[in-house]
Amino acid sequence: MSESQKETFRKYLEQAGAIDVLVKVLVQLYEEPSKPKTALDYIKQCLGSPTPAEYEAVVAERDGLQKQLEEANQLIAELQSRVQALEAAAETA
């Protein structure tokens, strides 16, 4: 990687605020009285990476919402069918 590419990337990180966030997280880790077992897990947690329990909760919520959507779509199809049947009956009457 050339020096100009490195400089461009550094400016990109700086403008995006990534450098500030990373520095804050590293300072928090440094000031942490009881150091975590793995620094990487600590950094992930600070940056908002979900825990396995949080991930499972989101997946369960998504699955429930998908089921509700399927049920709602099924109900819509049934109601549309009823409306068409009623319209057809009204036209013949």
N, C-alpha and C positions, 0 to 999 in steps of 0.2 A: 504494500500500500504506500503510495507516494505521500510526501509531506503535505501537499495541497489537498489530497483526499482526506487525510487525517484532520487537517484544519477545518475543512468544510463540514466534516462529520461532527467535530467538536462544537462548531458554531450551531449546527442543527440541534444537538443535544442541549446546548445552552438556551437557545431560543424556545425550545419546547418545554423548558423547565425541568428536564430530566436530571440534570446535574444537581440542581438545588435539592430535589427530592432525595436523590441518592446520598448526598452529603448529610442531609437531616437524619436519614435512617441510620447511616454509619455512625453519626455522632450519638444517636440514641443507643445504639449497640455498645459503643465505647463507654457511655455513662451508665449503662445497666449494671447495677451492683452484683447481681447474680447472673453470670453469663449463661446463655442458653447452650444446650448440648451442640446444636448445629447453628452456625451463623446464618446459613442459607435459609433455614426454616424461619428464623427470626425476621430476616429481610423480607421473605415472602409474606409473612403475617403482617408486617408493617405496610407493605405495598398493597395489601388487600386480597391476597390469594385466599380463597375459601378453604376452610378446614374440611376434612372428609365428611364430618357430620353436616356441615352447612351444604356441601355439595349434594349429599344424599337427600337433604330436605328439599333442595331446589328441584332435583330430579323427581321426587315424589310429587311435588306441587305441579310440575310440568305434566306428569302422567295424569294426574287428576283433572287438570284443565283440558288435556287432550280428550279425555273421556267425556267431559261435559260438552266439549265442542262437537264431538261425534253424536251425542244424544240430541243436542240442539239442532244439528243439521238433519238428523233423522226426523225430528218433530216438524221442522220446516217442510221437508219433503212430504210428510203425511198431510200437513195442513194445506199445502199447495194442491195436493191431489183432491182433497175434500172441496176446496174452492172450485177447482175445475169441474168436479162432479156436480156441484150445486149450480154453477153457471150453465152447464149443459142441460140440467133439469129445468132451469128457468127458461131457457130458450125453447124447449119443447112444450112448455106449458102454455 
